[in-house]
Amino acid sequence: MSGQQAAEFQLIYLFVHLVNAGSFSAAAKELSMPVATVSRKLAKLEAVLNEQLLMRSTRKLRLTEEGLALFQKYQALIAQFDALNGAPETPEGTLRVSAPISIVTALFIDVFNEFCDNYPDIRLHIVQSNEEFDLIDEGIDVAIVGGTQPDSSWISRSMGVLDYRLVASPDYLKQAPRLNHPRQLEQHQIIKAWPLYNFSLRHPSGESFYYDGPAKLTLTDLNGAIIAAEHNGGILYGPELFVKQQLSDGRLQILLPEWRCEKRRISLLQHQRSQQPLKVKLFIDFMLSKAQTIFTS
Protein backbone atom coordinates (compact mmCIF):
# COMPACT_ATOMS: atom_id res chain seq x y z
CA MET A 1 0.00 0.00 0.00
CA SER A 2 1.43 3.34 -1.06
CA GLY A 3 1.64 6.29 1.29
CA GLN A 4 -1.21 7.99 -0.54
CA GLN A 5 -3.39 4.85 -0.29
CA ALA A 6 -2.58 4.50 3.41
CA ALA A 7 -3.54 8.13 4.02
CA GLU A 8 -6.82 7.64 2.16
CA PHE A 9 -7.56 4.44 4.11
CA GLN A 10 -7.06 6.36 7.38
CA LEU A 11 -9.65 8.87 6.24
CA ILE A 12 -12.09 6.13 5.23
CA TYR A 13 -11.47 4.43 8.58
CA LEU A 14 -12.47 7.64 10.33
CA PHE A 15 -15.52 8.03 8.08
CA VAL A 16 -16.84 4.52 8.85
CA HIS A 17 -16.36 5.04 12.58
CA LEU A 18 -18.11 8.40 12.33
CA VAL A 19 -21.15 6.85 10.66
CA ASN A 20 -21.29 4.02 13.22
CA ALA A 21 -20.91 6.47 16.11
CA GLY A 22 -23.73 8.66 14.81
CA SER A 23 -22.21 12.02 15.70
CA PHE A 24 -18.96 13.95 15.51
CA SER A 25 -18.64 14.11 19.28
CA ALA A 26 -19.16 10.37 19.75
CA ALA A 27 -16.66 9.58 16.99
CA ALA A 28 -14.15 12.00 18.46
CA LYS A 29 -14.41 10.29 21.84
CA GLU A 30 -14.12 6.83 20.29
CA LEU A 31 -11.09 7.79 18.19
CA SER A 32 -9.49 9.94 20.92
CA MET A 33 -9.23 13.09 18.86
CA PRO A 34 -10.81 16.55 18.92
CA VAL A 35 -14.17 17.03 17.23
CA ALA A 36 -12.57 19.66 14.97
CA THR A 37 -10.07 17.06 13.75
CA VAL A 38 -12.84 14.62 12.88
CA SER A 39 -14.65 17.34 10.94
CA ARG A 40 -11.47 18.41 9.16
CA LYS A 41 -10.54 14.86 8.15
CA LEU A 42 -14.03 14.20 6.81
CA ALA A 43 -13.79 17.39 4.74
CA LYS A 44 -10.42 16.19 3.43
CA LEU A 45 -11.87 12.81 2.42
CA GLU A 46 -14.73 14.53 0.60
CA ALA A 47 -12.18 16.74 -1.17
CA VAL A 48 -10.06 13.72 -2.16
CA LEU A 49 -13.10 11.86 -3.52
CA ASN A 50 -14.73 15.04 -4.85
CA GLU A 51 -18.03 13.87 -3.34
CA GLN A 52 -20.24 14.96 -0.45
CA LEU A 53 -20.55 12.00 1.90
CA LEU A 54 -22.66 13.42 4.72
CA MET A 55 -25.37 16.05 5.04
CA ARG A 56 -24.78 17.79 8.34
CA SER A 57 -26.96 19.65 10.80
CA THR A 58 -26.67 20.43 14.47
CA ARG A 59 -28.65 17.33 15.45
CA LYS A 60 -28.00 14.57 12.96
CA LEU A 61 -25.80 13.01 10.33
CA ARG A 62 -27.41 11.73 7.16
CA LEU A 63 -25.52 9.81 4.49
CA THR A 64 -25.70 10.99 0.92
CA GLU A 65 -26.07 8.35 -1.78
CA GLU A 66 -22.29 8.46 -2.34
CA GLY A 67 -21.64 8.28 1.40
CA LEU A 68 -23.89 5.24 1.79
CA ALA A 69 -22.11 3.47 -1.07
CA LEU A 70 -18.71 4.18 0.49
CA PHE A 71 -19.86 3.05 3.92
CA GLN A 72 -21.33 -0.19 2.58
CA LYS A 73 -18.14 -0.87 0.62
CA TYR A 74 -15.79 -0.51 3.57
CA GLN A 75 -17.74 -1.18 6.77
CA ALA A 76 -17.02 -4.94 6.84
CA LEU A 77 -13.33 -4.36 6.05
CA ILE A 78 -12.99 -1.79 8.83
CA ALA A 79 -14.71 -4.14 11.28
CA GLN A 80 -12.24 -6.90 10.35
CA PHE A 81 -9.35 -4.47 10.68
CA ASP A 82 -10.51 -3.46 14.17
CA ALA A 83 -10.92 -7.10 15.19
CA LEU A 84 -7.41 -8.05 13.96
CA ASN A 85 -5.90 -5.10 15.78
CA GLY A 86 -7.80 -5.86 18.96
CA ALA A 87 -9.57 -2.52 19.03
CA PRO A 88 -11.50 -2.69 22.30
CA GLU A 89 -15.07 -1.56 22.48
CA THR A 90 -16.49 -0.67 25.84
CA PRO A 91 -20.19 -0.41 26.72
CA GLU A 92 -20.44 3.31 27.36
CA GLY A 93 -22.02 6.52 26.16
CA THR A 94 -25.60 7.67 25.66
CA LEU A 95 -28.16 5.25 24.23
CA ARG A 96 -31.24 7.00 22.84
CA VAL A 97 -34.39 4.87 22.98
CA SER A 98 -37.83 5.94 21.75
CA ALA A 99 -41.04 4.41 23.09
CA PRO A 100 -44.75 5.22 23.38
CA ILE A 101 -45.60 7.29 26.45
CA SER A 102 -47.61 4.74 28.43
CA ILE A 103 -45.60 1.61 27.78
CA VAL A 104 -42.48 2.86 29.57
CA THR A 105 -44.23 3.28 32.92
CA ALA A 106 -46.50 0.26 32.58
CA LEU A 107 -44.00 -2.33 31.37
CA PHE A 108 -40.40 -1.25 31.06
CA ILE A 109 -39.31 1.18 33.77
CA ASP A 110 -37.99 -1.56 36.11
CA VAL A 111 -36.18 -3.22 33.21
CA PHE A 112 -34.56 0.08 32.24
CA ASN A 113 -33.43 0.55 35.83
CA GLU A 114 -31.92 -2.93 35.89
CA PHE A 115 -30.10 -2.31 32.61
CA CYS A 116 -28.62 0.90 34.04
CA ASP A 117 -27.49 -0.98 37.13
CA ASN A 118 -25.84 -3.67 35.00
CA TYR A 119 -24.13 -1.17 32.67
CA PRO A 120 -23.37 1.95 34.71
CA ASP A 121 -21.31 3.56 31.92
CA ILE A 122 -24.27 3.53 29.51
CA ARG A 123 -26.68 6.44 29.91
CA LEU A 124 -30.23 5.70 28.79
CA HIS A 125 -32.09 8.63 27.23
CA ILE A 126 -35.74 7.62 26.76
CA VAL A 127 -37.73 9.67 24.23
CA GLN A 128 -41.41 9.11 25.04
CA SER A 129 -43.78 9.98 22.22
CA ASN A 130 -46.92 8.58 20.62
CA GLU A 131 -46.23 10.42 17.37
CA GLU A 132 -44.36 8.95 14.43
CA PHE A 133 -41.14 10.80 13.67
CA ASP A 134 -37.91 10.28 11.75
CA LEU A 135 -35.86 8.03 14.01
CA ILE A 136 -32.59 8.93 12.30
CA ASP A 137 -33.33 12.66 12.47
CA GLU A 138 -33.84 12.34 16.23
CA GLY A 139 -30.67 10.27 16.68
CA ILE A 140 -32.56 7.22 17.97
CA ASP A 141 -30.48 4.06 18.48
CA VAL A 142 -33.34 1.69 19.38
CA ALA A 143 -37.10 2.18 19.02
CA ILE A 144 -39.86 0.34 20.86
CA VAL A 145 -42.95 0.34 18.65
CA GLY A 146 -46.40 -1.18 18.59
CA GLY A 147 -48.24 -2.44 15.55
CA THR A 148 -46.92 -1.81 12.05
CA GLN A 149 -43.22 -1.08 11.69
CA PRO A 150 -42.94 2.59 10.64
CA ASP A 151 -39.70 2.26 8.65
CA SER A 152 -38.79 -0.86 6.68
CA SER A 153 -35.12 0.17 6.61
CA TRP A 154 -34.87 -0.81 10.30
CA ILE A 155 -34.45 -4.34 11.68
CA SER A 156 -37.45 -5.48 13.72
CA ARG A 157 -37.31 -7.90 16.67
CA SER A 158 -40.55 -9.04 18.27
CA MET A 159 -40.83 -8.76 22.06
CA GLY A 160 -44.39 -9.91 22.59
CA VAL A 161 -48.07 -9.29 21.96
CA LEU A 162 -50.59 -7.22 23.92
CA ASP A 163 -54.08 -8.71 24.14
CA TYR A 164 -56.80 -6.07 24.37
CA ARG A 165 -59.91 -6.29 26.56
CA LEU A 166 -62.96 -4.27 27.54
CA VAL A 167 -62.70 -3.40 31.24
CA ALA A 168 -64.61 -1.31 33.77
CA SER A 169 -64.86 -0.89 37.52
CA PRO A 170 -67.49 -2.86 39.51
CA ASP A 171 -68.96 0.38 40.88
CA TYR A 172 -69.43 1.79 37.37
CA LEU A 173 -71.17 -1.41 36.28
CA LYS A 174 -73.56 -1.31 39.26
CA GLN A 175 -75.11 1.95 38.05
CA ALA A 176 -74.68 1.47 34.26
CA PRO A 177 -76.95 -0.34 31.78
CA ARG A 178 -76.30 -4.05 31.36
CA LEU A 179 -73.82 -5.00 28.64
CA ASN A 180 -74.58 -8.25 26.83
CA HIS A 181 -73.51 -7.31 23.30
CA PRO A 182 -71.07 -4.75 21.82
CA ARG A 183 -74.03 -2.96 20.23
CA GLN A 184 -74.93 -1.75 23.72
CA LEU A 185 -71.61 0.10 24.12
CA GLU A 186 -73.30 3.23 22.78
CA GLN A 187 -75.43 3.27 25.93
CA HIS A 188 -72.29 3.49 28.08
CA GLN A 189 -69.63 5.99 28.97
CA ILE A 190 -66.61 5.04 26.87
CA ILE A 191 -63.00 5.92 27.61
CA LYS A 192 -60.82 5.94 24.51
CA ALA A 193 -57.04 5.76 24.69
CA TRP A 194 -54.18 5.88 22.19
CA PRO A 195 -53.45 4.04 19.93
CA LEU A 196 -56.79 2.26 19.40
CA TYR A 197 -59.40 5.02 19.66
CA ASN A 198 -61.79 2.83 17.66
CA PHE A 199 -61.71 -0.93 17.98
CA SER A 200 -62.88 -4.30 16.69
CA LEU A 201 -64.33 -7.33 18.44
CA ARG A 202 -65.06 -10.78 17.03
CA HIS A 203 -67.25 -13.54 18.46
CA PRO A 204 -66.31 -17.24 18.09
CA SER A 205 -69.49 -17.64 16.03
CA GLY A 206 -67.94 -15.38 13.39
CA GLU A 207 -69.92 -12.24 14.22
CA SER A 208 -67.79 -9.09 14.26
CA PHE A 209 -68.36 -5.60 15.61
CA TYR A 210 -66.51 -2.33 15.08
CA TYR A 211 -66.92 0.50 17.55
CA ASP A 212 -66.29 4.01 16.27
CA GLY A 213 -68.91 5.74 18.39
CA PRO A 214 -68.54 8.65 20.80
CA ALA A 215 -66.38 8.71 23.92
CA LYS A 216 -66.90 10.46 27.22
CA LEU A 217 -63.12 10.79 27.61
CA THR A 218 -60.28 10.47 25.10
CA LEU A 219 -56.62 10.39 26.14
CA THR A 220 -53.21 9.88 24.57
CA ASP A 221 -51.92 8.48 27.87
CA LEU A 222 -53.16 4.93 28.43
CA ASN A 223 -52.12 4.98 32.09
CA GLY A 224 -54.39 7.98 32.65
CA ALA A 225 -57.23 6.15 30.91
CA ILE A 226 -56.75 3.19 33.26
CA ILE A 227 -56.98 5.47 36.29
CA ALA A 228 -60.16 7.01 34.86
CA ALA A 229 -61.68 3.54 34.46
CA GLU A 230 -60.66 2.59 38.01
CA HIS A 231 -62.42 5.72 39.28
CA ASN A 232 -65.72 4.62 37.73
CA GLY A 233 -65.30 6.75 34.60
CA GLY A 234 -66.61 4.18 32.15
CA ILE A 235 -65.56 1.31 29.89
CA LEU A 236 -62.01 1.19 28.57
CA TYR A 237 -60.63 -0.83 25.66
CA GLY A 238 -57.01 -1.49 26.60
CA PRO A 239 -54.23 -4.09 26.93
CA GLU A 240 -54.97 -6.72 29.56
CA LEU A 241 -51.31 -6.74 30.63
CA PHE A 242 -51.53 -3.07 31.60
CA VAL A 243 -54.37 -3.76 34.05
CA LYS A 244 -53.35 -7.16 35.43
CA GLN A 245 -53.04 -5.84 38.98
CA GLN A 246 -56.37 -4.02 38.83
CA LEU A 247 -58.02 -7.21 37.52
CA SER A 248 -56.33 -9.31 40.20
CA ASP A 249 -57.51 -7.18 43.10
CA GLY A 250 -60.97 -6.46 41.69
CA ARG A 251 -60.62 -2.77 40.88
CA LEU A 252 -61.46 -3.59 37.26
CA GLN A 253 -63.17 -6.52 35.59
CA ILE A 254 -63.28 -7.86 32.04
CA LEU A 255 -66.49 -7.34 30.04
CA LEU A 256 -67.84 -9.54 27.24
CA PRO A 257 -65.05 -12.10 27.81
CA GLU A 258 -66.34 -14.36 25.03
CA TRP A 259 -65.64 -11.67 22.42
CA ARG A 260 -62.09 -11.73 21.05
CA CYS A 261 -60.40 -8.35 20.92
CA GLU A 262 -57.43 -7.12 18.95
CA LYS A 263 -53.77 -8.00 19.47
CA ARG A 264 -50.94 -5.49 19.14
CA ARG A 265 -47.36 -6.66 18.65
CA ILE A 266 -44.56 -4.81 20.46
CA SER A 267 -41.21 -4.79 18.66
CA LEU A 268 -37.69 -3.43 18.97
CA LEU A 269 -36.26 -1.60 15.97
CA GLN A 270 -32.56 -1.06 15.30
CA HIS A 271 -30.53 0.37 12.44
CA GLN A 272 -29.55 -1.90 9.57
CA ARG A 273 -25.78 -1.89 9.84
CA SER A 274 -23.29 -4.71 9.99
CA GLN A 275 -21.35 -3.27 12.93
CA GLN A 276 -23.76 -2.45 15.71
CA PRO A 277 -22.32 -0.42 18.60
CA LEU A 278 -21.80 -2.60 21.67
CA LYS A 279 -24.24 -0.52 23.73
CA VAL A 280 -26.99 -1.25 21.17
CA LYS A 281 -26.22 -4.98 21.10
CA LEU A 282 -26.27 -5.18 24.89
CA PHE A 283 -29.56 -3.30 25.15
CA ILE A 284 -31.29 -5.39 22.46
CA ASP A 285 -30.11 -8.66 24.01
CA PHE A 286 -31.08 -7.51 27.50
CA MET A 287 -34.59 -6.43 26.46
CA LEU A 288 -35.21 -9.65 24.53
CA SER A 289 -34.02 -11.70 27.51
CA LYS A 290 -36.65 -9.94 29.65
CA ALA A 291 -39.44 -10.03 27.06
CA GLN A 292 -40.91 -13.41 27.93
CA THR A 293 -41.18 -12.49 31.60
CA ILE A 294 -42.68 -9.08 30.79
CA PHE A 295 -45.32 -10.34 28.36
CA THR A 296 -46.33 -13.52 30.19
CA SER A 297 -46.31 -12.25 33.76
C-alpha positions in Angstrom: 0.0 0.0 0.0 1.4 3.3 -1.1 1.6 6.3 1.3 -1.2 8.0 -0.5 -3.4 4.9 -0.3 -2.6 4.5 3.4 -3.5 8.1 4.0 -6.8 7.6 2.2 -7.6 4.4 4.1 -7.1 6.4 7.4 -9.7 8.9 6.2 -12.1 6.1 5.2 -11.5 4.4 8.6 -12.5 7.6 10.3 -15.5 8.0 8.1 -16.8 4.5 8.9 -16.4 5.0 12.6 -18.1 8.4 12.3 -21.2 6.8 10.7 -21.3 4.0 13.2 -20.9 6.5 16.1 -23.7 8.7 14.8 -22.2 12.0 15.7 -19.0 13.9 15.5 -18.6 14.1 19.3 -19.2 10.4 19.7 -16.7 9.6 17.0 -14.1 12.0 18.5 -14.4 10.3 21.8 -14.1 6.8 20.3 -11.1 7.8 18.2 -9.5 9.9 20.9 -9.2 13.1 18.9 -10.8 16.5 18.9 -14.2 17.0 17.2 -12.6 19.7 15.0 -10.1 17.1 13.8 -12.8 14.6 12.9 -14.7 17.3 10.9 -11.5 18.4 9.2 -10.5 14.9 8.2 -14.0 14.2 6.8 -13.8 17.4 4.7 -10.4 16.2 3.4 -11.9 12.8 2.4 -14.7 14.5 0.6 -12.2 16.7 -1.2 -10.1 13.7 -2.2 -13.1 11.9 -3.5 -14.7 15.0 -4.8 -18.0 13.9 -3.3 -20.2 15.0 -0.4 -20.5 12.0 1.9 -22.7 13.4 4.7 -25.4 16.0 5.0 -24.8 17.8 8.3 -27.0 19.6 10.8 -26.7 20.4 14.5 -28.7 17.3 15.5 -28.0 14.6 13.0 -25.8 13.0 10.3 -27.4 11.7 7.2 -25.5 9.8 4.5 -25.7 11.0 0.9 -26.1 8.3 -1.8 -22.3 8.5 -2.3 -21.6 8.3 1.4 -23.9 5.2 1.8 -22.1 3.5 -1.1 -18.7 4.2 0.5 -19.9 3.1 3.9 -21.3 -0.2 2.6 -18.1 -0.9 0.6 -15.8 -0.5 3.6 -17.7 -1.2 6.8 -17.0 -4.9 6.8 -13.3 -4.4 6.1 -13.0 -1.8 8.8 -14.7 -4.1 11.3 -12.2 -6.9 10.4 -9.3 -4.5 10.7 -10.5 -3.5 14.2 -10.9 -7.1 15.2 -7.4 -8.0 14.0 -5.9 -5.1 15.8 -7.8 -5.9 19.0 -9.6 -2.5 19.0 -11.5 -2.7 22.3 -15.1 -1.6 22.5 -16.5 -0.7 25.8 -20.2 -0.4 26.7 -20.4 3.3 27.4 -22.0 6.5 26.2 -25.6 7.7 25.7 -28.2 5.3 24.2 -31.2 7.0 22.8 -34.4 4.9 23.0 -37.8 5.9 21.8 -41.0 4.4 23.1 -44.8 5.2 23.4 -45.6 7.3 26.5 -47.6 4.7 28.4 -45.6 1.6 27.8 -42.5 2.9 29.6 -44.2 3.3 32.9 -46.5 0.3 32.6 -44.0 -2.3 31.4 -40.4 -1.3 31.1 -39.3 1.2 33.8 -38.0 -1.6 36.1 -36.2 -3.2 33.2 -34.6 0.1 32.2 -33.4 0.6 35.8 -31.9 -2.9 35.9 -30.1 -2.3 32.6 -28.6 0.9 34.0 -27.5 -1.0 37.1 -25.8 -3.7 35.0 -24.1 -1.2 32.7 -23.4 1.9 34.7 -21.3 3.6 31.9 -24.3 3.5 29.5 -26.7 6.4 29.9 -30.2 5.7 28.8 -32.1 8.6 27.2 -35.7 7.6 26.8 -37.7 9.7 24.2 -41.4 9.1 25.0 -43.8 10.0 22.2 -46.9 8.6 20.6 -46.2 10.4 17.4 -44.4 9.0 14.4 -41.1 10.8 13.7 -37.9 10.3 11.8 -35.9 8.0 14.0 -32.6 8.9 12.3 -33.3 12.7 12.5 -33.8 12.3 16.2 -30.7 10.3 16.7 -32.6 7.2 18.0 -30.5 4.1 18.5 -33.3 1.7 19.4 -37.1 2.2 19.0 -39.9 0.3 20.9 -43.0 0.3 18.7 -46.4 -1.2 18.6 -48.2 -2.4 15.5 -46.9 -1.8 12.1 -43.2 -1.1 11.7 -42.9 2.6 10.6 -39.7 2.3 8.6 -38.8 -0.9 6.7 -35.1 0.2 6.6 -34.9 -0.8 10.3 -34.4 -4.3 11.7 -37.5 -5.5 13.7 -37.3 -7.9 16.7 -40.6 -9.0 18.3 -40.8 -8.8 22.1 -44.4 -9.9 22.6 -48.1 -9.3 22.0 -50.6 -7.2 23.9 -54.1 -8.7 24.1 -56.8 -6.1 24.4 -59.9 -6.3 26.6 -63.0 -4.3 27.5 -62.7 -3.4 31.2 -64.6 -1.3 33.8 -64.9 -0.9 37.5 -67.5 -2.9 39.5 -69.0 0.4 40.9 -69.4 1.8 37.4 -71.2 -1.4 36.3 -73.6 -1.3 39.3 -75.1 2.0 38.0 -74.7 1.5 34.3 -77.0 -0.3 31.8 -76.3 -4.1 31.4 -73.8 -5.0 28.6 -74.6 -8.3 26.8 -73.5 -7.3 23.3 -71.1 -4.8 21.8 -74.0 -3.0 20.2 -74.9 -1.8 23.7 -71.6 0.1 24.1 -73.3 3.2 22.8 -75.4 3.3 25.9 -72.3 3.5 28.1 -69.6 6.0 29.0 -66.6 5.0 26.9 -63.0 5.9 27.6 -60.8 5.9 24.5 -57.0 5.8 24.7 -54.2 5.9 22.2 -53.5 4.0 19.9 -56.8 2.3 19.4 -59.4 5.0 19.7 -61.8 2.8 17.7 -61.7 -0.9 18.0 -62.9 -4.3 16.7 -64.3 -7.3 18.4 -65.1 -10.8 17.0 -67.3 -13.5 18.5 -66.3 -17.2 18.1 -69.5 -17.6 16.0 -67.9 -15.4 13.4 -69.9 -12.2 14.2 -67.8 -9.1 14.3 -68.4 -5.6 15.6 -66.5 -2.3 15.1 -66.9 0.5 17.5 -66.3 4.0 16.3 -68.9 5.7 18.4 -68.5 8.7 20.8 -66.4 8.7 23.9 -66.9 10.5 27.2 -63.1 10.8 27.6 -60.3 10.5 25.1 -56.6 10.4 26.1 -53.2 9.9 24.6 -51.9 8.5 27.9 -53.2 4.9 28.4 -52.1 5.0 32.1 -54.4 8.0 32.6 -57.2 6.2 30.9 -56.8 3.2 33.3 -57.0 5.5 36.3 -60.2 7.0 34.9 -61.7 3.5 34.5 -60.7 2.6 38.0 -62.4 5.7 39.3 -65.7 4.6 37.7 -65.3 6.7 34.6 -66.6 4.2 32.1 -65.6 1.3 29.9 -62.0 1.2 28.6 -60.6 -0.8 25.7 -57.0 -1.5 26.6 -54.2 -4.1 26.9 -55.0 -6.7 29.6 -51.3 -6.7 30.6 -51.5 -3.1 31.6 -54.4 -3.8 34.1 -53.4 -7.2 35.4 -53.0 -5.8 39.0 -56.4 -4.0 38.8 -58.0 -7.2 37.5 -56.3 -9.3 40.2 -57.5 -7.2 43.1 -61.0 -6.5 41.7 -60.6 -2.8 40.9 -61.5 -3.6 37.3 -63.2 -6.5 35.6 -63.3 -7.9 32.0 -66.5 -7.3 30.0 -67.8 -9.5 27.2 -65.0 -12.1 27.8 -66.3 -14.4 25.0 -65.6 -11.7 22.4 -62.1 -11.7 21.0 -60.4 -8.3 20.9 -57.4 -7.1 19.0 -53.8 -8.0 19.5 -50.9 -5.5 19.1 -47.4 -6.7 18.6 -44.6 -4.8 20.5 -41.2 -4.8 18.7 -37.7 -3.4 19.0 -36.3 -1.6 16.0 -32.6 -1.1 15.3 -30.5 0.4 12.4 -29.5 -1.9 9.6 -25.8 -1.9 9.8 -23.3 -4.7 10.0 -21.4 -3.3 12.9 -23.8 -2.4 15.7 -22.3 -0.4 18.6 -21.8 -2.6 21.7 -24.2 -0.5 23.7 -27.0 -1.2 21.2 -26.2 -5.0 21.1 -26.3 -5.2 24.9 -29.6 -3.3 25.2 -31.3 -5.4 22.5 -30.1 -8.7 24.0 -31.1 -7.5 27.5 -34.6 -6.4 26.5 -35.2 -9.6 24.5 -34.0 -11.7 27.5 -36.6 -9.9 29.6 -39.4 -10.0 27.1 -40.9 -13.4 27.9 -41.2 -12.5 31.6 -42.7 -9.1 30.8 -45.3 -10.3 28.4 -46.3 -13.5 30.2 -46.3 -12.2 33.8 
